[in-house]
Structure formats: structure tokens, C-alpha cells
Amino acid sequence: MPQFFLNKRLIILLVSIIVLVALIGFSLRERSKLSWPEQFVKDTTGWVQSLVSKPSNYIAGFFENLQDLQNTYNENKELKSRLDNLVSLESQVQALKKDNEELRAVLDEEKTLRDFEPLPATVIGRNPDRWHEMIIIDKGSLNGLKKNMAVVTANGLIGKVKSVNKFSSTVQLLSATDPKNRISAIVQGKTKVYGLVEGYDKEKKLLMVKAIPAGAEIEKGQTVITSGLGGIFPEGLLIGKVVEVKPDQYGLNLTALIKPGADFYDIKNVMVTKKIMRDPDITDLTDGKEEGS
């Protein structure tokens, strides 16, 4: 009896192997149509995969979108920072460009002052209440500055040294309302016409050259320079150009309105002529003899 069951099991095992091989061969052969068990398994597997893959893809896409959004936010933040830096750099470039142009112009002006001792200086202070009257520069007595030295920019004369400290000086501008602030000037033309720069028209922003003889021929656009006869300012410093000529209040002389070569409103870099013209001595204006001799 045991031998019978042992043979039976062997026969069942062999039959199972044969059926399995047959099924494998059946499934591997080319067929135009699947059997219903295969179709059922395939459809069930596809439905389960679809059911699982859609939520998985949705969740994965959601987190990917969050990551993309975070990356976009970080990139936008960095770009804004770069943009702010770019605006700041552009502002600095413009300021440096302007300073460079001014300094180059000052160097060019220095060539015209080679008979003197030009000293570059920078404006370090300005009173808003006296904007058109005074400026403070960063050079003083330790640099050799003295009272009444002429101060110019690359575009022309702006004033003179009013007071001197060790490390700084105060400069009185030509536009200052000071009756003593007078400069001997020449209107260049076919003939030299002398006058005095005296006063400033704040509304028109023009200097006034007074004491011009009534018969003098002056035209619009003529250049006005220092004459050097006042004993303070060197000769030949540019003051400005004639804009208008009119009779004075008494009709005896002419007054010329001059557009300054320098911009009194915006002054940063200046030059001081380190040489004072000698004040004329009384003996230079006479024959050298004392009165009554």
C-alpha cells in the first residue's frame, strides 16, 4: 500500500510538470487572442496599476511643483538682489564718471595756470542758507593757502579765499552779495573794454559787470576775463560770456549781464592759485616823490 501511494505521488508530480510545460509553451506561442484567464489577469493588473499610479503621479507632481516654486522664489530673490546691486553700481558708475570728467577738466585748466601754483582742493562744506555766497574747501594754511587767493574750477573763476584755517579755508563766491566783492574785468572784443564785476542777479543767475563806458562796443557772446589790475586775481581767468548789455540807472555807463562760465550751484573740485598779486603801492601810481617835495 505505501508503495502504491508513493507511485501515485510520483505520477501526479510528473503530470503536473507536463501540464506546466504545456502551459508555458502555450503562453509563449504567437496568438492573435488571449485566453480569458490571461485577459482577466491582464485587465485586473492594468486597472490596479492605473489606480495606484495616478495618485502616485499626482503626489509626486505636487511635490515637484512645490520644489519648482521654491526654486523660482529663491531665483527671484537672488535676481532682485542683483538688480538692486546693479542699480547701486550704475549710480556709482555715473558719479565716478562725473568726477572723472571734472578732474580731467581741472587738469586741463591747470595747464593754463602754469605761471602760478595751482593747488587742487575739494569742497567739504556749504551752508544751505548761504549757498550762493560761501563754500569750504579741504586745504588751509598748512598747504600754503592765504587770504585773497583766486579760486577757479575747470570752467572759470568762482571767487577768492576769504579766511584760512590750518586744515580748511572759506571761499567767497562771485555770486555773494558783498559790495566789497568787486573784480576788475576785461570784455574781449576788437578793443579791450574794462569794467568791474559787481553784484549778482539771483533771478537770472547772471553776474553784473558795471562801470563800462557808455560808448563802448559790446556784443552778446563776448568773453569776459580778469584783467589782473585789481591786485588780487591773476590776469586771464575766465569769468563768463556777455548775455545782455543795458544802460545803468543814471545813463552814464553801461552794465553787462554775464553768464558765469562756472556753475556756482554745483561745485565739487576747485583749484586755488597759490600766488597773490602784489597790492599796488602808492609810489607806483606817482612819480615816486613825496607830496610837497
C-alpha positions as CSV (number, residue, x, y, z in Angstrom):
1,M,0.0,0.0,0.0
2,P,2.7,2.5,0.8
3,Q,4.4,1.7,-2.5
4,F,1.1,2.5,-4.3
5,F,0.8,6.0,-2.7
6,L,4.5,6.7,-3.5
7,N,4.0,5.8,-7.1
8,K,0.8,7.9,-7.2
9,R,2.6,10.9,-5.9
10,L,5.3,10.5,-8.5
11,I,2.7,10.2,-11.2
12,I,0.9,13.4,-10.0
13,L,4.2,15.2,-10.0
14,L,5.1,14.1,-13.5
15,V,1.7,15.1,-14.8
16,S,1.9,18.5,-13.1
17,I,5.3,19.1,-14.7
18,I,3.9,18.1,-18.1
19,V,0.9,20.4,-17.7
20,L,3.2,23.3,-16.6
21,V,5.5,22.9,-19.5
22,A,2.5,22.7,-21.8
23,L,1.0,25.9,-20.3
24,I,4.4,27.6,-20.7
25,G,4.7,26.6,-24.3
26,F,1.1,27.6,-24.9
27,S,1.6,31.0,-23.5
28,L,4.8,31.6,-25.5
29,R,3.4,30.8,-28.8
30,E,2.2,33.6,-31.1
31,R,-1.5,34.1,-30.7
32,S,-3.9,36.7,-32.0
33,K,-6.1,36.4,-29.0
34,L,-5.5,35.9,-25.3
35,S,-7.4,33.3,-23.2
36,W,-10.0,34.6,-20.8
37,P,-7.9,33.9,-17.7
38,E,-4.9,35.8,-19.2
39,Q,-7.2,38.6,-20.3
40,F,-8.7,38.7,-16.8
41,V,-5.3,38.8,-15.1
42,K,-4.0,41.4,-17.5
43,D,-7.1,43.7,-17.2
44,T,-7.0,43.4,-13.4
45,T,-3.3,44.2,-13.2
46,G,-3.7,47.2,-15.5
47,W,-6.7,48.6,-13.5
48,V,-4.7,48.2,-10.2
49,Q,-1.7,49.8,-11.8
50,S,-3.8,52.7,-13.0
51,L,-5.5,53.0,-9.7
52,V,-2.1,53.2,-7.9
53,S,-0.1,55.2,-10.5
54,K,-2.5,58.2,-10.9
55,P,-2.4,59.3,-7.2
56,S,1.3,58.5,-7.0
57,N,2.0,60.6,-10.1
58,Y,-0.3,63.4,-8.7
59,I,1.5,63.4,-5.4
60,A,4.9,63.3,-7.0
61,G,4.0,66.1,-9.3
62,F,2.6,68.2,-6.4
63,F,5.9,67.9,-4.6
64,E,7.9,68.6,-7.8
65,N,5.8,71.7,-8.3
66,L,6.5,72.8,-4.7
67,Q,10.2,72.3,-5.3
68,D,10.0,74.3,-8.6
69,L,8.1,77.0,-6.8
70,Q,10.7,77.2,-4.0
71,N,13.5,77.3,-6.6
72,T,11.7,80.0,-8.5
73,Y,11.2,82.0,-5.3
74,N,14.9,81.7,-4.5
75,E,16.0,82.6,-8.0
76,N,13.6,85.6,-8.0
77,K,15.0,86.7,-4.6
78,E,18.6,86.4,-5.9
79,L,17.7,88.3,-9.1
80,K,16.1,91.1,-7.1
81,S,19.2,91.4,-5.0
82,R,21.4,91.5,-8.1
83,L,19.1,94.1,-9.6
84,D,19.4,96.3,-6.5
85,N,23.1,95.9,-6.7
86,L,23.1,96.8,-10.4
87,V,21.1,100.0,-9.7
88,S,23.6,100.9,-7.0
89,L,26.6,100.1,-9.3
90,E,25.1,102.2,-12.1
91,S,24.7,105.1,-9.7
92,Q,28.3,104.7,-8.5
93,V,29.5,104.5,-12.1
94,Q,27.7,107.7,-13.0
95,A,29.1,109.5,-10.0
96,L,32.6,108.2,-10.8
97,K,32.2,109.2,-14.4
98,K,31.2,112.7,-13.5
99,D,34.1,113.0,-11.0
100,N,36.5,111.7,-13.7
101,E,35.3,114.3,-16.2
102,E,35.6,117.1,-13.6
103,L,39.1,116.0,-12.6
104,R,40.2,115.8,-16.2
105,A,38.8,119.2,-16.9
106,V,40.7,120.5,-13.8
107,L,43.9,119.0,-15.1
108,D,43.4,120.7,-18.4
109,E,42.7,124.0,-16.6
110,E,45.9,123.5,-14.6
111,K,47.9,123.8,-17.8
112,T,46.6,127.4,-18.3
113,L,47.7,128.3,-14.8
114,R,51.3,127.2,-15.2
115,D,52.6,130.8,-14.4
116,F,51.0,130.3,-10.9
117,E,51.0,127.5,-8.4
118,P,47.6,125.8,-8.8
119,L,46.6,123.7,-5.8
120,P,43.6,121.2,-6.3
121,A,41.1,121.2,-3.5
122,T,37.7,119.6,-2.8
123,V,34.5,121.3,-1.4
124,I,33.8,119.8,2.0
125,G,31.1,122.1,3.3
126,R,28.4,124.5,2.2
127,N,25.8,126.4,4.2
128,P,22.3,126.0,2.7
129,D,21.3,129.5,3.9
130,R,24.4,131.0,2.1
131,W,24.6,128.6,-0.8
132,H,25.5,131.3,-3.3
133,E,27.9,133.0,-1.1
134,M,30.4,130.7,0.6
135,I,32.0,127.2,0.3
136,I,34.5,125.4,2.5
137,I,37.5,123.6,0.9
138,D,39.8,121.0,2.4
139,K,43.0,123.0,2.1
140,G,44.4,125.5,4.6
141,S,47.5,127.4,5.8
142,L,49.4,124.1,6.1
143,N,49.0,123.8,2.3
144,G,50.2,127.3,1.7
145,L,46.8,129.0,1.3
146,K,46.5,132.7,2.1
147,K,43.7,135.2,2.1
148,N,42.5,136.6,-1.2
149,M,43.9,133.8,-3.4
150,A,41.8,133.3,-6.5
151,V,39.7,130.1,-6.7
152,V,38.7,128.6,-10.0
153,T,37.0,125.5,-11.5
154,A,37.7,123.9,-14.9
155,N,35.0,126.3,-16.3
156,G,36.1,129.5,-14.8
157,L,36.6,131.8,-11.8
158,I,34.3,131.2,-8.9
159,G,35.7,133.5,-6.1
160,K,38.6,134.1,-3.7
161,V,39.8,132.8,-0.4
162,K,38.0,134.7,2.4
163,S,39.5,133.2,5.5
164,V,42.1,130.5,6.2
165,N,42.4,127.8,8.9
166,K,45.1,125.2,9.3
167,F,43.2,122.4,7.5
168,S,40.4,124.2,5.7
169,S,39.5,127.6,4.1
170,T,36.4,129.5,3.3
171,V,35.9,130.7,-0.2
172,Q,33.7,133.7,-1.1
173,L,31.9,133.2,-4.4
174,L,31.4,135.8,-7.1
175,S,27.7,135.5,-6.5
176,A,27.9,136.7,-2.9
177,T,26.0,139.9,-2.1
178,D,29.0,141.8,-0.8
179,P,29.6,145.4,-2.0
180,K,33.3,144.9,-1.5
181,N,33.3,141.8,-3.7
182,R,34.5,143.6,-6.9
183,I,36.8,142.3,-9.6
184,S,38.5,144.2,-12.4
185,A,37.5,142.6,-15.7
186,I,38.0,142.9,-19.4
187,V,35.4,142.3,-22.1
188,Q,37.3,140.9,-25.0
189,G,36.5,142.2,-28.5
190,K,38.1,144.3,-31.2
191,T,39.2,146.6,-28.4
192,K,39.5,145.8,-24.7
193,V,36.7,147.2,-22.6
194,Y,37.3,147.4,-18.8
195,G,34.7,147.1,-16.1
196,L,34.0,145.8,-12.6
197,V,32.3,142.6,-11.8
198,E,30.0,143.8,-9.0
199,G,26.8,142.1,-8.0
200,Y,24.8,139.1,-9.0
201,D,21.2,138.8,-10.3
202,K,19.8,135.8,-8.4
203,E,16.7,135.6,-10.6
204,K,18.5,135.5,-13.9
205,K,21.6,133.8,-12.3
206,L,23.9,136.3,-14.0
207,L,26.9,138.4,-12.9
208,M,26.9,142.1,-13.5
209,V,29.8,144.0,-14.9
210,K,29.4,147.7,-14.2
211,A,31.3,150.9,-14.8
212,I,31.6,150.3,-18.5
213,P,31.9,153.5,-20.6
214,A,28.7,154.4,-22.4
215,G,30.3,154.5,-25.8
216,A,31.9,151.0,-25.5
217,E,31.0,148.5,-28.2
218,I,30.0,145.2,-26.6
219,E,28.2,142.4,-28.3
220,K,26.4,139.4,-27.0
221,G,28.6,136.3,-26.6
222,Q,31.9,138.2,-26.0
223,T,34.2,136.6,-23.4
224,V,34.9,138.3,-20.0
225,I,38.1,137.6,-18.2
226,T,40.0,139.0,-15.2
227,S,42.3,142.0,-16.0
228,G,44.8,141.4,-13.2
229,L,44.6,145.1,-12.3
230,G,42.8,144.7,-9.0
231,G,45.9,143.3,-7.3
232,I,44.2,140.1,-6.2
233,F,43.2,138.0,-9.2
234,P,45.7,136.9,-11.9
235,E,45.1,138.1,-15.4
236,G,43.3,136.0,-17.9
237,L,40.9,133.9,-15.7
238,L,37.6,133.2,-17.4
239,I,34.6,134.8,-15.8
240,G,31.9,134.2,-18.4
241,K,30.2,135.5,-21.6
242,V,28.1,138.5,-22.2
243,V,24.3,137.9,-22.4
244,E,22.9,141.4,-22.3
245,V,24.0,145.0,-22.2
246,K,21.9,147.8,-20.8
247,P,22.5,151.4,-19.5
248,D,22.9,151.9,-15.8
249,Q,20.3,153.8,-13.7
250,Y,21.9,157.1,-14.5
251,G,22.5,156.5,-18.2
252,L,26.2,157.4,-17.9
253,N,27.7,154.0,-18.1
254,L,26.7,150.5,-19.3
255,T,26.0,147.3,-17.3
256,A,26.7,144.0,-18.9
257,L,25.0,140.8,-17.7
258,I,27.4,137.9,-17.8
259,K,26.6,134.2,-17.7
260,P,29.3,132.6,-15.5
261,G,31.5,130.0,-17.0
262,A,31.4,128.1,-13.7
263,D,28.3,126.6,-12.2
264,F,28.0,128.2,-8.7
265,Y,25.3,125.8,-7.7
266,D,27.2,122.6,-8.2
267,I,30.8,122.9,-7.1
268,K,32.9,119.9,-6.0
269,N,36.5,120.2,-7.3
270,V,38.4,123.5,-7.4
271,M,41.9,124.9,-7.8
272,V,43.5,127.7,-5.7
273,T,46.1,129.9,-7.4
274,K,48.8,129.9,-4.8
275,K,50.1,133.3,-5.8
276,I,48.8,136.7,-4.7
277,M,49.3,139.6,-7.0
278,R,51.1,142.3,-5.1
279,D,48.9,145.2,-3.9
280,P,49.9,148.3,-5.8
281,D,51.9,150.7,-3.8
282,I,51.1,154.4,-3.8
283,T,54.5,155.2,-5.2
284,D,53.7,153.0,-8.2
285,L,50.9,155.4,-9.1
286,T,53.0,158.6,-8.7
287,D,56.4,159.8,-9.8
288,G,57.9,158.4,-6.6
289,K,58.3,161.8,-4.9
290,E,56.6,162.7,-1.7
291,E,53.9,165.4,-1.7
292,G,55.2,168.8,-1.2
293,S,58.8,168.0,-2.1
